[in-house]
Amino acid sequence: MALENITIKNNSEKLSFLGTGWAFPPLFSIADGSTEMVSDFKDISESLQILFAVSPGERVTQLRYGCDLFNMLFEPISTSLEYNVRDMVTAAIDEFEPRVDVLEVNTDITNYIEGLVRIEIIYRVRATNTRHNIVFPFYKNEGTSLPEDTI
């Protein structure tokens, strides 16, 4: 599908003062090929999800964009890892998401045996002075445990 054939559908008649962007993951209408859009707080939340899922160097036009969480994937789960993750997440949001201020970043390693680190970000939307939070599950073992009979 050529880029000029993609239409953008925004269900809102008014312009969003917090921004409007593609839904994440991207959703396309089979009927008319339009792109699902999100606005306001949902746009910020999905922008943060994208930021955490992208490693620096993956975006050709913005090589510095992203949060290098996947570089931490095989690090031992420890207090040091928790501090590094908090610093990395805070720095990425401060640099690439100007609509919010980070209030707190918490990590939860209670499920470390399963290879799961939960990252909770509490942030304030600057334009509305409202608090929001997002939890990003970071899996060390995701996609690696296959039953023996499927290998």
C-alpha angles and dihedrals in degrees: 000000000000118000093240089061094058114100123195118225119200113183091201119087092201125068114254114241091204095049140264127239145154117298115254118260090031114252124198129193113240090205100057107001093243122151122242110240133201128201143194117355093001089055091053092048093050091045088056091050089053092047091054093045095052123079119212110268096033096097109070096206096040106037095172094051116111144049116269095223094131090063086066093053098106098033115116111263103250144131088274090056090050092054092046092049092049092050093045094049093046093049093048093050092045091053103038109026108057094171093073143050117215110235099174141352117201129184126204117200098170090117094048092130088065089047094248126142115179115208116199117192120193111195141169121229104228097211095054102023089228127142122234136167138207130192118212114194110212111198121199093186101035111140094003102093109082124167111255093243093059096056 
